[in-house]
């Protein structure tokens, strides 16, 4: 059985989850059918049992499988309210893959910055209260950025997502922070994500005219987790999504 192609840099549990997700969505494992045992999956993917369990937990979060006393089974039917699930291997925070710009060249940094008045209430903060901000910039050949993103995180996100909470302390910040797996961290924290994006044309430091994306990510309770503004120079403006339902 051919395994789906996934980026080699992804953690093992995400690669295992991607392969099993492909089996489930392509009906190689029919709805209601029991999945192979953990031991069989360990042998198939040549990983340890902890990796297999993390992969299965992600699939449970996506409501693709259910686990009971007799084992883990493919969900009998897609839940009506589940909505589309973003394919984890194909879109990573903040700009995803397939945008035509190499991730290796990106410059990233974290900061605590005052929250604009218009955003403070949505992020659960007081006007002017500092929040964690992630800056992401891809430089072009001429030295000017061809892509940049600025993300602000809510008080709720910092409280609920352990991997984000560690960045409360500036002394814990790495020289080049890597938050590409942010949405997987949110899934692991039990959050069901709703992403609302507005795409338009604007003006800014990236280019005289640029493609803009305004993203608001909320959980199943309506709490705003993250607000991101992305700008693309025209020559690099490509936006690719893949969903499973």
C-alpha positions in Angstrom: 0.0 0.0 0.0 1.6 3.3 -1.1 2.0 5.9 1.6 1.1 9.5 0.9 3.9 11.9 0.3 4.4 14.2 3.3 7.2 16.7 4.1 10.1 14.8 5.7 10.4 17.6 8.3 7.1 16.7 9.9 7.1 14.9 13.2 6.6 11.1 13.0 3.2 11.1 14.6 1.9 13.5 11.9 3.3 11.4 9.1 1.6 8.3 10.6 -1.7 10.2 11.0 -1.5 11.4 7.4 -1.0 7.9 6.1 -4.0 6.6 8.2 -6.1 9.6 7.2 -5.5 8.7 3.6 -6.6 5.1 4.2 -9.7 6.4 5.9 -10.7 9.1 3.4 -10.0 6.8 0.4 -12.1 4.0 2.1 -9.2 1.6 2.1 -10.4 1.2 5.7 -14.2 1.2 5.4 -16.4 3.0 7.9 -17.1 0.9 11.0 -14.1 -1.3 10.3 -11.6 -1.9 13.1 -8.1 -0.4 12.5 -5.0 -2.6 12.8 -3.7 -3.0 16.4 -1.2 -0.6 17.8 1.4 -3.4 17.5 0.6 -3.8 13.8 0.9 -0.1 13.2 4.2 0.1 15.1 5.5 -2.6 12.8 4.0 -1.0 9.6 5.5 2.5 10.2 8.6 1.4 12.1 7.9 3.8 15.0 7.3 3.3 18.7 3.9 2.9 20.4 3.9 6.4 21.8 4.1 7.8 18.2 1.2 5.6 17.1 -0.9 6.7 20.1 -0.3 10.4 19.3 -1.3 9.8 15.7 -4.5 8.0 16.7 -5.4 10.8 19.2 -5.1 13.3 16.4 -7.5 11.3 14.2 -9.9 11.0 17.2 -9.7 14.8 17.5 -10.7 15.1 13.8 -13.5 12.6 14.5 -12.3 10.2 11.8 -11.9 7.3 14.3 -13.4 6.2 17.6 -11.8 4.1 20.3 -13.7 1.8 22.6 -12.9 -1.3 24.7 -12.6 -3.5 21.6 -10.2 -1.3 19.8 -10.1 1.7 17.4 -12.6 1.9 14.5 -13.2 4.0 11.5 -16.0 6.4 12.2 -19.3 5.0 10.9 -20.3 8.3 9.3 -18.8 11.8 9.1 -20.4 13.9 11.8 -22.7 16.5 10.2 -21.4 19.4 12.3 -17.7 18.5 12.0 -17.1 20.7 9.0 -14.0 20.5 6.8 -10.7 19.5 8.4 -7.6 21.1 7.2 -5.1 18.5 5.9 -2.3 18.8 8.5 0.5 18.0 6.0 -0.4 20.8 3.6 -0.9 24.0 5.5 1.3 25.1 8.3 1.3 28.3 10.4 1.5 31.1 9.4 1.5 30.9 5.6 1.5 27.2 4.8 3.2 25.2 2.1 2.6 25.7 -1.6 2.9 29.5 -1.5 5.9 29.6 -3.8 8.3 30.9 -1.1 10.9 28.7 0.6 10.3 28.3 4.3 14.1 28.0 4.9 14.6 31.7 4.0 11.9 33.0 6.3 13.0 35.3 9.2 10.9 34.8 12.3 10.8 36.5 15.7 8.6 36.8 18.8 7.7 39.9 20.8 5.4 41.2 23.5 3.7 44.2 21.9 0.7 46.4 22.9 -2.5 45.2 21.5 -4.4 47.7 19.2 -7.6 48.9 20.7 -9.7 47.4 18.0 -8.3 43.9 18.6 -7.9 43.9 22.4 -11.4 42.8 23.3 -11.5 40.0 20.7 -8.2 38.6 22.1 -9.5 38.8 25.7 -7.1 41.6 26.6 -7.3 45.2 27.8 -6.6 48.0 25.3 -2.9 48.5 25.1 -2.2 45.3 27.1 0.8 43.4 25.6 0.2 40.2 23.8 2.5 37.6 22.2 3.2 38.5 18.6 4.8 36.4 15.9 6.5 38.1 13.0 7.3 36.1 9.8 9.0 37.6 6.8 10.4 36.1 3.6 13.0 38.4 1.9 13.1 38.8 -1.8 16.1 39.1 -4.1 16.2 42.9 -3.9 16.2 42.8 -0.1 12.5 43.9 0.3 10.1 41.3 1.7 7.9 39.4 -0.7 5.8 37.9 2.0 5.2 38.8 5.7 2.8 37.8 8.4 2.0 39.3 11.8 0.1 37.1 14.3 -1.3 38.1 17.6 -2.4 35.5 20.2 -5.2 35.7 22.7 -5.0 35.3 26.4 -7.1 32.1 26.0 -4.7 30.6 23.4 -1.7 31.1 25.8 -3.7 29.5 28.6 -4.9 26.5 26.6 -2.0 25.5 24.3 1.0 24.3 26.3 3.5 24.8 23.4 2.4 28.4 23.2 2.3 29.0 27.0 6.1 28.3 27.2 6.6 31.5 25.2 5.2 33.6 28.1 8.8 33.9 29.3 11.1 35.8 26.8 14.1 34.0 28.1 12.6 30.8 26.6 12.4 32.3 23.1 14.7 30.6 20.6 16.7 32.7 18.2 14.5 31.5 15.3 11.1 30.5 16.7 9.3 27.8 14.8 5.6 27.8 15.2 4.8 25.9 12.0 2.9 23.2 13.9 0.7 25.6 15.8 -2.6 24.2 14.5 -1.5 20.7 15.4 -0.7 21.9 18.9 -4.2 23.4 19.1 -5.7 20.1 18.0 -3.8 18.2 20.6 -5.1 20.7 23.3 -8.6 19.6 22.4 -9.5 22.7 20.4 -11.7 22.4 17.3 -10.6 25.2 15.0 -12.7 27.5 12.8 -10.7 29.6 10.4 -12.2 32.7 8.8 -10.1 34.4 6.1 -10.7 37.5 4.1 -8.6 37.8 1.0 -8.2 41.2 -0.8 -5.8 43.6 -2.4 -4.1 46.2 -0.4 -1.0 48.4 0.0 1.8 48.1 2.4 5.5 47.6 2.9 5.6 44.3 1.0 4.9 46.0 -2.3 3.0 49.0 -3.7 0.1 46.6 -4.4 -0.2 43.3 -2.6 -2.5 40.3 -1.9 -3.7 40.5 1.7 -5.1 37.7 3.9 -6.8 38.5 7.2 -7.3 35.4 9.3 -9.2 34.9 12.5 -8.9 31.4 14.2 -11.5 30.5 16.9 -12.3 27.4 18.9 -15.5 25.4 19.3 -16.7 27.8 22.0 -16.2 30.9 20.0 -13.0 32.0 21.7 -10.6 33.8 19.4 -7.2 32.2 19.5 -5.2 34.0 16.9 -5.5 36.9 14.5 -3.0 37.0 11.6 -2.5 39.5 8.8 -0.5 38.2 5.8 0.8 40.2 2.8 2.2 38.8 -0.5 4.0 40.6 -3.2 2.2 40.0 -6.6 5.0 37.8 -8.0 4.7 35.4 -5.0 1.0 35.5 -4.4 -0.2 31.8 -4.4 -2.6 30.4 -1.9 -3.2 26.6 -1.8 -5.7 24.7 0.4 -6.6 21.1 0.7 -9.5 19.9 2.8 -11.0 16.6 3.7 -14.6 16.4 4.9 
